[in-house]
Amino acid sequence: MNELYAHTPNEKDDWHYLELHLKEVAEFAEKFAGKFGAGKLANWIGLWHDLGKSNPAFQDYLNSCQRGERHEKVPHAIWGAVLAYQLISRNIEDDCWKEIALTIAGHHVGIDQPGSLSQKLEECMQKNHELFQLIAEHAKILPSPPQVNLPEMTRTQRELFIRMVFSALVDADYLNTEKHFNEKQYVLRQKQHIIGSLWSRFDANQKQFVKAVDTETTVNKIRREVYELCDRAALGKSGIYRMTVPTGGGKTRSSLAFALRHAVKNEMDRVIVVIPYTSIIDQTAKEYRKILGSDAVLEHHSQVSVPADESQDAAHVSLRLATENWDATLIVTTTVQFFESLFSNKPGKVRKLHNLSRSVIVIDEVQALPPELLTPTLDVLRALVEEYGVSVILCTATQPAFEESHYLKPFQGLQVHEIVPKEIYQEHFRKLERVKYYRKDKPISWQELANEISEEKQIMVVLNTRKDALSLIDELRDKEDVFHLSTLLCGIHRRLILRKVKRRLKNKLPVKLISTQVVEAGVDIDFPVVYRAIGPLDRIVQAAGRCNREDKLQNGRRGSVVIFEPAEGRTPRGPYKTGLEKAKLLLMQYDISELHNPELYQVYFEKLFTDVDTDKKKIQTYREVLDYPNVNDKYRLIEQNTVPVLISNESATRRLNEWKRQPCRRTWQRLQPLIVNMFDYEVQKLKADGWLEQISDGFYHSFGMYDRLKGLVPAIYDPSDLIQ
């Protein structure tokens, strides 16, 4: 095996030897999976994962790639799986071949399901028995596979276990390949903060923060009390925690304090903060960087798309290496990125999952998860806590009672630790009644709404869809004090808009912000008047949290929150529409002032889930039979796929050229603030019309269609255009 290669030469003209690659990947994988008791199994998988590269035809393929010649691809991943299937399934009574064969066969194309894979493995064996014998002989040169004793598991526990082992293999393989091709980037990955150093930084910053704020205001007294409760609760053992805090109660800062101190106390490795929308990651990360330092936070927005094949040419290898593996100490990511990765079968998405083990996961606005996916979602969270040493903190202003409600069975029997006791958070809600609610008694047109808005000096209007926001902007476009915030704007532009809006608010200048619900979670902004299109009840209270947030209106008066129904607006389909309809019914039954009562939200969530199948797509059934492709396809937080599109300006072009020269994690991250995520149907139409250039699989560059007010605006819309 000494003269066999795993990869083409690097920039130093050194080939990557296969035996060295297999042994080092085995060591990496054992280290990663050892945190959840699967180290020996992962070592075995690492040793065998690329045995197919010993095929003489594959060695010819590598030489052709090196010479820049065209050569038919030679599959290699399946042969290690064939070996596992033949040698294990024929000699051992149980079916532990699946743990090895599924992960090895899928480490480039994705995890298959056992029935389909076993058929492929049998066909491989029958068609090329001589090659199988050659690969089996090469396997004997490697260290003998270790003795593996798998723990007893339920079917769904096993499904997650295999995915986590798969993650350890993929990350080990990618990292070792990166070490060969891009040693500088590989070395940079190793320079991570220790969790204790981040807690020390936070603690020092908190002491300065306390000195600087006015502790006598009601808002700041509550924020201090929430922080102190988090500080005490953080000393508890790992498990599930709940943090219920009214909007404006200091949740962002206090939840980070809890997570860091809890991680130190329980000797955990990292903190992962999961946020509903891509659009507010940058603001949360900015706040964390102000506290902890500019180098302390990894933002993970959209994922670089990786072709599902075994290509070994430089471009494909570079794309694989650019995928994110969450090897940082503090990560801020989206609910879509986090949860869809937990149910994915794709190597690029699953790569990071092993790093969830022994971590603290802070989930913001957990109640916003689609009800139809709740059973598999909570089942996986429970497994992470029970099997992988994870602590989960559920944060919101409107928390469903997970351990009590009949529709949340996956959490029943688990103790959910209240960070803020019920009687205290109810008192917080009462003290933080900073707004008065009003409701329009009939639908209102865009023109009528625009006329009302024009009468207000400072006002924010929150709409249900991006199209509704643009329709209202068209009625107000000639006014200089109108601003727009939605995911049609790239991250840099959103930050600029928020800075301008905050400056005008502070200086008492006219400002009218037209937004989608991206402004409702994690955005620290304070308007005297907020108009909110009728929507799910928890969304309405989030919008209200951006009204009189600091309780600084003159003479102690309250802010005004006006709930209205657009006469011309469209309602998004799916869970959002269900929540909107339940909210309309409740607001007909209860006085509008009851929106201040936290008990109303428990009633709302009970009604919301009464007629809902919390595993509508039967994902648990697919998980039980290890049908990874179907699980991947069925678990979608957003029904329509979104595609990253780079805007067109000088900075974007410069960063794009960097990415083209060296497609790696660093250059991909530099592109993130200039990307807008568009729906696939929009991208296909714009591509056909010549407005987009395809850069790589699933990544596009736009041509001069970015509007300074509206953002990246397609000329087409679907009625299901979502809420961001």
C-alpha positions in Angstrom: 0.0 0.0 0.0 3.1 2.2 0.2 2.8 3.3 -3.4 -0.9 4.0 -3.4 -2.3 7.5 -3.2 -5.4 9.0 -1.6 -5.2 12.5 -3.3 -3.3 14.3 -6.0 -0.2 16.4 -5.1 -0.5 19.6 -3.1 1.2 22.9 -3.9 4.5 21.5 -2.6 4.1 18.7 -5.2 3.7 16.0 -2.5 1.3 13.2 -3.1 -1.1 12.1 -0.3 -0.4 8.5 0.5 -3.4 6.3 1.0 -2.1 4.3 4.1 -1.2 7.5 5.9 -4.6 9.0 5.0 -6.5 6.0 6.3 -4.6 5.8 9.6 -4.8 9.6 10.3 -8.6 9.7 9.5 -9.1 6.7 11.8 -7.3 8.6 14.6 -9.3 11.8 14.0 -12.6 9.9 13.8 -11.8 8.0 17.0 -11.1 11.3 18.8 -14.3 12.9 17.6 -16.7 10.0 18.3 -14.9 9.1 21.5 -16.9 11.9 23.2 -20.1 9.8 22.8 -18.6 6.4 23.3 -18.2 5.4 19.7 -14.4 5.9 19.3 -13.5 2.4 18.5 -16.2 2.0 15.9 -15.2 5.3 14.3 -11.6 4.2 14.2 -12.6 1.1 12.2 -14.7 3.1 9.8 -11.9 5.5 9.3 -9.4 2.7 8.5 -11.7 1.3 5.8 -13.5 4.4 4.4 -11.2 4.9 1.4 -10.1 1.3 0.8 -11.7 1.6 -2.6 -8.9 4.0 -3.6 -6.5 1.0 -3.8 -8.4 0.0 -7.0 -5.8 0.3 -9.9 -8.4 2.1 -11.9 -8.8 4.8 -9.2 -5.0 5.2 -9.1 -5.1 5.8 -12.9 -7.9 8.3 -12.4 -5.9 10.3 -9.8 -2.9 10.4 -12.3 -5.3 11.7 -15.0 -6.6 14.4 -12.6 -3.0 15.4 -11.9 -2.2 15.7 -15.6 -5.4 17.7 -16.2 -6.8 15.0 -18.4 -10.5 14.0 -18.7 -11.1 10.6 -17.1 -14.3 8.8 -16.2 -14.9 8.9 -12.5 -14.1 5.7 -10.6 -16.3 5.1 -7.5 -14.3 4.3 -4.4 -16.5 4.8 -1.3 -18.6 1.7 -1.8 -15.8 -0.8 -1.5 -15.0 -0.3 2.2 -18.8 -0.8 2.7 -18.7 -4.0 0.6 -16.0 -5.3 2.8 -17.9 -4.5 6.0 -21.1 -6.1 4.6 -19.4 -9.3 3.5 -17.2 -9.9 6.4 -19.5 -8.7 9.2 -23.0 -9.6 8.1 -22.0 -13.1 7.3 -20.3 -13.8 10.6 -22.1 -11.9 13.2 -25.7 -12.5 14.2 -26.7 -8.9 14.7 -26.7 -6.3 11.9 -24.0 -3.9 13.1 -22.7 -3.9 9.5 -25.1 -1.0 9.0 -23.1 1.3 11.3 -20.0 0.7 9.2 -21.4 0.2 5.7 -23.9 3.1 5.7 -21.3 5.6 6.9 -18.5 4.4 4.6 -20.6 4.2 1.4 -22.2 7.6 2.1 -19.2 9.7 3.0 -19.3 11.5 -0.4 -22.9 11.0 -1.7 -24.9 10.8 1.6 -26.2 8.1 3.8 -28.5 5.6 2.0 -31.1 3.3 3.6 -30.1 -0.3 4.5 -32.3 -2.1 2.0 -31.2 -0.1 -1.0 -27.5 -0.2 0.1 -27.4 -3.9 0.7 -28.7 -4.5 -2.8 -25.9 -2.2 -4.2 -23.3 -4.0 -2.2 -24.4 -7.4 -3.4 -24.3 -6.2 -7.0 -20.8 -4.8 -6.5 -19.6 -8.0 -5.1 -21.1 -10.2 -7.8 -19.8 -7.9 -10.7 -16.2 -7.6 -9.5 -15.2 -10.3 -7.1 -11.5 -10.0 -8.1 -11.5 -6.4 -7.0 -13.1 -7.3 -3.8 -10.4 -9.8 -3.1 -7.7 -7.2 -3.8 -9.3 -4.7 -1.5 -9.7 -7.3 1.2 -6.0 -8.1 1.0 -5.1 -4.4 1.3 -7.3 -4.2 4.4 -5.1 -6.9 6.0 -2.1 -4.5 5.8 -3.9 -2.0 8.0 -4.1 -2.3 11.8 -6.8 -4.9 12.8 -10.2 -3.4 13.4 -10.8 -3.0 17.2 -13.4 -5.0 19.1 -16.6 -3.0 19.0 -19.5 -3.4 21.5 -22.5 -1.3 20.6 -24.8 -0.1 23.4 -28.4 -1.0 23.5 -30.5 1.6 21.7 -34.0 2.3 20.5 -34.5 2.5 16.8 -34.5 6.3 16.7 -31.5 6.5 19.0 -29.7 4.2 16.6 -30.6 6.5 13.7 -29.1 9.5 15.4 -26.1 7.4 16.6 -25.2 6.4 13.0 -25.6 10.0 11.8 -23.2 11.2 14.6 -20.6 8.5 13.7 -21.0 9.5 10.0 -20.3 13.1 11.1 -17.1 12.1 12.8 -15.9 10.2 9.7 -16.8 13.0 7.3 -15.1 15.7 9.4 -12.0 13.5 10.0 -11.8 12.9 6.2 -12.2 16.5 5.3 -9.8 17.8 7.9 -7.1 15.3 6.9 -7.6 16.2 3.3 -7.4 19.9 4.2 -4.2 19.2 6.1 -2.7 17.9 2.8 -4.0 20.5 0.4 -4.2 23.6 2.6 -2.1 23.2 5.7 -2.3 27.0 6.5 -6.1 26.8 6.8 -5.9 23.5 8.7 -3.6 25.2 11.3 -5.9 28.1 11.6 -8.7 25.8 12.6 -6.7 24.5 15.6 -6.5 28.0 17.1 -9.7 28.0 19.2 -10.6 29.7 22.4 -11.0 27.6 25.5 -14.6 28.0 27.0 -13.2 29.2 30.3 -11.4 32.1 28.7 -14.7 33.3 27.1 -16.4 33.1 30.5 -13.6 35.2 32.0 -14.0 37.8 29.3 -17.8 37.9 29.8 -17.5 38.2 33.6 -15.1 41.1 33.3 -17.4 42.8 30.7 -20.5 42.3 32.9 -18.9 44.1 35.8 -18.2 47.1 33.5 -21.7 46.9 32.1 -23.3 47.0 35.5 -21.4 50.2 36.4 -22.4 51.9 33.2 -26.2 51.4 33.2 -28.9 53.1 35.2 -30.0 50.3 37.5 -32.9 52.3 38.9 -35.2 52.0 35.9 -37.8 49.2 36.0 -36.4 47.6 32.8 -32.9 47.5 34.1 -33.9 46.1 37.5 -35.7 43.2 35.7 -32.7 42.7 33.4 -30.4 42.5 36.5 -32.7 40.1 38.2 -32.8 37.8 35.1 -29.1 37.9 34.9 -28.6 36.9 38.5 -31.1 34.0 38.1 -29.2 32.8 35.1 -25.9 33.1 37.0 -27.2 30.9 39.7 -29.0 28.3 37.5 -25.9 27.9 35.4 -24.3 25.9 38.2 -26.8 23.1 37.7 -26.0 19.8 36.0 -26.5 19.3 32.3 -30.1 18.9 31.1 -33.0 20.9 29.6 -33.5 24.5 30.9 -36.3 27.0 30.1 -35.8 30.7 30.1 -39.0 32.8 29.9 -38.3 36.5 29.7 -40.5 39.3 28.4 -39.2 41.1 25.3 -36.7 43.7 26.3 -35.8 41.7 29.5 -32.2 41.2 28.6 -32.6 37.6 27.2 -29.7 37.8 24.7 -27.0 38.8 27.2 -28.3 36.7 30.1 -28.7 33.5 28.1 -25.1 33.8 26.9 -24.0 34.3 30.5 -25.9 31.2 31.5 -24.5 29.1 28.6 -20.8 30.1 29.1 -20.9 29.6 32.9 -22.8 26.3 32.6 -20.3 25.1 30.0 -17.4 25.8 32.3 -19.2 24.2 35.3 -20.0 21.0 33.4 -16.7 20.9 31.5 -18.4 21.3 28.1 -16.6 22.2 24.8 -18.7 24.9 23.1 -21.9 27.1 23.1 -24.2 27.0 20.0 -26.8 29.8 19.8 -29.7 29.0 17.4 -31.6 32.0 16.1 -34.8 31.9 14.0 -33.6 34.1 11.1 -30.5 34.6 9.0 -31.2 38.3 9.1 -30.5 38.7 12.8 -27.5 36.5 13.2 -25.2 39.4 12.3 -26.7 41.6 15.1 -26.5 38.9 17.7 -22.9 38.1 16.7 -22.0 41.8 16.8 -23.3 42.1 20.3 -21.4 39.0 21.4 -18.2 40.3 19.7 -18.5 43.6 21.7 -18.6 41.5 24.9 -16.0 38.8 24.0 -13.8 40.2 21.3 -13.9 40.2 17.5 -12.3 36.7 17.2 -14.6 34.9 19.5 -17.7 34.2 17.4 -18.3 32.0 14.4 -21.4 33.0 12.3 -22.9 30.3 10.2 -25.4 31.6 7.7 -25.9 29.6 4.5 -24.0 26.4 3.7 -21.7 26.1 0.7 -23.3 23.6 -1.7 -21.3 20.4 -2.2 -22.0 18.2 -5.3 -23.1 14.7 -4.2 -20.3 12.7 -6.0 -16.8 11.3 -5.5 -15.0 13.7 -7.8 -11.3 14.2 -6.9 -10.6 17.3 -9.1 -9.4 20.4 -7.3 -12.6 22.4 -7.6 -14.8 19.6 -6.0 -12.3 18.9 -3.3 -12.1 22.6 -2.4 -15.9 22.8 -2.1 -16.0 19.9 0.3 -13.3 21.5 2.5 -15.2 24.8 2.6 -18.1 23.3 4.5 -18.6 24.3 8.1 -17.7 21.9 11.0 -18.5 24.1 14.0 -15.0 23.6 15.5 -15.3 27.0 17.2 -16.1 27.7 20.9 -19.1 30.0 20.3 -21.2 29.5 17.2 -24.3 31.6 16.1 -26.5 29.9 13.5 -30.1 29.6 12.3 -32.8 27.2 13.2 -32.9 26.0 9.6 -29.2 25.3 9.5 -29.2 23.6 13.0 -32.3 21.4 12.8 -32.2 20.5 9.1 -28.6 19.3 9.7 -29.8 17.1 12.5 -32.0 15.3 10.0 -29.8 15.5 7.0 -28.0 12.6 5.2 -25.7 14.9 3.3 -22.0 14.9 4.2 -21.5 18.7 4.0 -24.4 19.3 6.4 -23.8 16.4 8.8 -20.1 17.1 9.1 -20.5 19.4 12.1 -22.9 17.3 14.1 -20.3 15.4 16.2 -19.3 18.8 17.7 -22.8 19.0 19.3 -21.6 16.4 21.8 -20.9 18.0 25.2 -22.1 21.4 24.1 -24.6 24.0 25.4 -27.3 24.7 22.8 -29.3 27.9 23.3 -32.5 27.9 21.1 -34.2 31.2 20.7 -37.9 31.5 19.9 -38.3 27.7 20.1 -42.1 28.1 19.8 -41.7 29.2 16.2 -40.8 25.7 15.1 -43.4 24.2 12.7 -45.9 22.1 14.8 -46.0 19.4 12.1 -42.3 18.6 12.9 -42.4 18.9 16.7 -42.3 15.2 17.6 -39.1 14.3 15.7 -37.5 17.7 16.6 -38.1 17.2 20.4 -37.1 13.5 20.2 -33.7 14.4 18.8 -33.2 17.2 21.4 -34.1 14.7 24.1 -31.6 12.2 22.7 -28.8 14.9 22.6 -29.4 15.6 26.2 -29.6 12.0 27.4 -27.0 10.4 25.1 -24.5 13.1 24.1 -24.0 15.2 27.2 -25.8 18.2 25.8 -27.6 21.0 27.7 -30.5 22.7 25.9 -31.8 26.1 26.9 -35.2 27.0 25.4 -35.6 30.8 25.3 -38.7 32.8 24.5 -41.2 35.4 25.7 -44.1 33.0 25.0 -43.0 29.5 26.1 -45.1 26.4 25.6 -45.1 24.1 28.6 -43.2 21.2 27.2 -43.4 18.9 30.2 -47.2 19.4 30.7 -48.8 19.6 27.3 -50.2 16.4 25.7 -48.8 17.4 22.3 -45.2 17.4 23.5 -44.8 13.8 24.6 -41.1 13.5 23.6 -40.2 15.7 26.5 -42.6 14.1 29.1 -40.8 12.5 32.0 -37.8 14.8 31.6 -37.3 17.5 34.2 -37.3 20.9 32.6 -35.4 23.3 34.9 -36.9 26.8 35.1 -34.2 29.5 35.1 -36.8 32.2 35.9 -39.5 30.8 38.2 -43.1 31.1 37.0 -44.2 33.6 39.7 -41.2 35.8 38.9 -41.6 35.9 35.1 -45.3 36.6 35.5 -44.4 39.6 37.7 -41.9 40.6 35.0 -44.6 40.6 32.4 -46.8 42.7 34.6 -44.1 45.3 35.3 -43.0 45.5 31.7 -46.4 46.6 30.4 -44.9 49.4 28.3 -47.5 49.4 25.5 -51.2 49.7 24.9 -52.7 47.4 22.2 -55.3 48.6 19.7 -57.0 46.7 16.9 -58.5 47.9 13.6 -62.1 46.8 13.3 -61.9 46.3 9.5 -59.3 45.5 6.8 -57.2 48.4 5.6 -55.8 49.1 2.1 -52.2 49.9 1.4 -53.1 53.5 0.5 -55.1 54.0 3.7 -52.3 52.5 5.7 -49.7 54.7 4.0 -51.8 57.8 4.8 -51.9 56.8 8.5 -48.2 56.1 8.6 -47.5 59.5 7.1 -49.2 61.1 10.0 -46.7 59.6 12.5 -43.2 61.0 13.0 -41.6 57.7 14.1 -43.3 54.4 13.4 -42.5 50.8 12.5 -44.9 48.6 10.4 -44.4 44.8 10.4 -45.9 42.9 7.5 -46.4 39.1 7.0 -44.6 38.7 3.7 -41.8 40.4 1.7 -44.3 41.2 -1.1 -46.6 43.0 1.3 -43.7 45.1 2.6 -42.8 46.0 -1.0 -46.4 46.9 -1.8 -46.5 49.3 1.1 -43.1 50.8 0.2 -44.5 51.5 -3.3 -47.1 53.8 -1.7 -44.4 55.6 0.4 -41.4 55.5 -1.9 -41.2 59.3 -2.6 -40.7 60.0 1.2 -37.1 60.4 2.4 -37.7 59.0 5.9 -38.9 55.6 4.7 -36.7 52.5 5.3 -37.1 48.8 4.5 -35.9 45.7 6.3 -36.3 42.2 5.1 -34.3 39.2 3.8 -34.3 40.8 0.4 -31.5 43.0 1.8 -28.0 41.5 2.3 -26.5 41.4 5.7 -24.2 44.5 5.3 -27.2 46.5 4.0 -29.4 45.4 6.9 -26.8 46.5 9.4 -26.5 49.9 7.6 -30.3 50.4 7.7 -30.5 49.5 11.4 -27.8 52.0 12.2 -29.5 54.8 10.3 -32.9 54.0 11.8 -31.5 53.9 15.4 -29.6 57.2 14.8 -32.8 58.9 13.6 -34.8 57.5 16.6 -32.1 58.8 19.0 -32.0 62.2 17.4 -35.8 62.5 17.3 -35.8 62.7 13.5 -38.7 61.3 11.3 -38.3 57.6 10.5 -40.7 55.1 9.1 -39.5 51.5 9.0 -41.4 49.0 6.9 -40.3 45.5 7.8 -41.1 41.8 7.7 -41.0 39.8 10.9 -37.1 39.6 10.8 -37.2 42.7 13.1 -39.1 40.8 15.8 -36.4 38.5 17.3 -33.1 39.8 18.6 -33.3 43.2 17.0 -32.7 45.9 19.7 -34.8 48.8 18.4 -37.3 51.1 20.1 -40.2 52.9 18.4 -43.0 54.8 20.0 -45.6 53.4 17.6 -45.7 49.9 16.0 -48.3 48.7 13.5 -48.4 44.9 13.2 -50.3 42.9 10.5 -52.4 40.2 12.1 -50.2 37.2 12.5 -49.5 34.4 15.0 -49.9 35.5 18.6 -46.3 35.1 19.6 -45.2 37.2 16.6 -47.5 40.0 17.6 -46.0 40.1 21.1 -42.5 40.1 19.6 -43.4 43.1 17.5 -44.7 44.8 20.6 -41.3 44.2 22.2 -39.9 46.8 19.7 -42.3 49.5 21.0 -41.3 51.6 24.0 -38.7 49.0 24.7 -36.7 51.1 27.1 -39.8 52.7 28.7 -38.5 56.2 28.0 -41.6 57.9 26.6 -42.4 61.2 28.3 -44.7 61.4 31.3 -44.7 57.6 31.7 -47.0 57.1 28.7 -47.2 53.8 27.0 -46.3 53.0 23.4 -49.0 52.2 20.9 -49.2 48.8 19.1 -51.9 48.7 16.4 -53.0 45.3 15.0 -54.5 45.5 11.5 -55.6 43.2 8.7 -54.3 44.2 5.2 -57.1 44.3 2.7 -54.8 43.4 -0.1 -52.2 41.3 1.7 -51.5 37.6 1.2 -51.2 35.0 4.0 -48.3 32.6 3.8 -49.3 28.9 3.7 -48.4 26.4 6.3 -47.8 26.8 10.1 -47.7 30.6 9.9 -51.2 30.7 8.4 -52.4 28.2 11.1 -51.0 30.4 13.8 -52.5 33.6 12.3 -56.0 32.0 12.1 -55.9 30.8 15.7 -54.8 34.3 16.8 -57.7 35.9 15.0 -60.1 33.6 16.8 -58.6 34.3 20.2 -58.6 38.0 19.6 -62.4 37.8 18.9 -62.9 35.9 22.2 -60.6 37.9 24.5 -60.2 41.6 25.2 -57.1 43.1 23.4 -55.6 44.0 26.8 -55.2 40.2 27.5 -52.2 40.3 25.2 -50.3 41.3 28.4 -51.3 38.1 30.1 -48.7 35.3 29.8 -51.5 32.7 30.5 -53.1 33.7 27.1 -50.2 32.3 25.3 -50.6 28.9 26.9 -54.2 28.9 25.7 -53.0 29.9 22.3 -50.4 27.1 22.0 -52.9 24.5 23.3 -55.4 25.6 20.5 -52.6 25.8 18.0 -51.7 22.1 18.5 -55.2 20.7 19.1 -55.8 19.5 15.5 -52.2 19.2 14.4 -50.4 15.9 13.8 -47.0 16.7 15.3 -45.3 14.1 13.0 -47.4 14.8 9.9 -44.7 13.6 7.5 -44.1 10.4 9.5 -40.4 11.2 10.0 -40.2 9.0 13.1 -41.4 6.0 11.0 -38.6 6.6 8.5 -36.1 7.1 11.2 -37.0 3.8 12.8 -36.1 1.9 9.6 -33.0 4.0 9.0 -34.4 5.5 5.8 -32.0 8.5 5.8 -32.9 9.8 2.3 -36.6 10.1 3.2 -35.8 11.7 6.6 -33.7 14.3 4.8 -36.3 15.0 2.2 -39.3 15.2 4.6 -37.7 17.4 7.4 -37.9 20.9 6.0 -38.5 24.0 8.2 -39.0 26.0 5.0 -40.9 24.0 2.4 -39.2 25.8 -0.5 -35.5 25.5 -0.9 -33.6 28.7 -0.8 -30.4 29.5 -2.9 -27.6 31.9 -2.0 -27.3 34.8 -4.5 -24.4 37.2 -4.3 -25.4 40.8 -4.9 -23.6 42.9 -7.5 -21.2 45.6 -6.3 -17.5 46.2 -6.1 -17.0 44.6 -2.7 -18.9 41.5 -3.8 -16.9 41.1 -7.0 -13.6 41.4 -5.1 -14.6 38.8 -2.5 -16.0 36.5 -5.2 -12.7 36.6 -7.0 -11.0 35.6 -3.7 -13.5 32.7 -3.4 -12.8 31.6 -7.0 -9.1 31.6 -6.4 -9.3 29.7 -3.1 -12.7 28.2 -2.2 -12.3 27.6 1.5 -14.2 28.3 4.7 -12.5 31.7 5.2 -13.4 33.1 1.8 -16.9 31.6 1.9 -17.5 33.4 5.3 -16.3 36.7 3.7 -19.1 36.3 1.1 -21.9 35.8 3.7 -22.7 39.5 4.4 -23.2 40.1 0.7 -25.6 37.2 0.0 -29.4 37.2 -0.3 -31.2 33.8 0.0 -33.8 33.5 -2.7 -36.4 30.9 -3.4 -35.5 28.3 -6.0 -38.4 29.3 -8.3 -37.2 32.9 -8.2 -33.6 31.9 -9.1 -34.7 29.7 -12.0 -36.8 32.5 -13.5 -34.1 35.1 -13.1 -31.5 32.7 -14.4 -33.6 32.1 -17.5 -34.0 35.8 -18.0 -30.2 36.3 -17.9 -30.1 38.1 -14.5 -28.0 35.5 -12.7 -24.6 33.8 -13.3 -24.1 30.4 -11.8 -20.8 30.4 -9.8 -20.9 26.8 -8.5 -23.6 24.2 -7.8 -26.3 26.0 -5.9 -24.6 29.4 -5.8 -25.3 32.4 -8.0 -24.2 36.0 -8.7 -26.7 38.7 -9.7 -26.3 41.3 -12.4 -27.1 44.9 -11.3 -30.6 44.3 -10.0 -30.0 45.4 -6.4 -32.2 48.3 -5.3 -31.0 50.6 -2.5 -34.4 50.6 -0.8 -35.9 47.3 -1.8 -32.8 45.1 -2.0 -32.6 42.1 -4.4 -36.0 42.3 -6.0 -37.3 39.5 -8.3 -40.1 40.5 -10.6 -42.1 37.4 -9.7 -43.7 36.1 -6.5 -45.4 33.0 -5.3 -48.4 33.2 -3.0 -46.5 31.2 -0.4 -43.7 33.8 -0.3 -42.5 33.4 3.3 -42.3 35.8 6.2 -38.8 37.0 6.2 
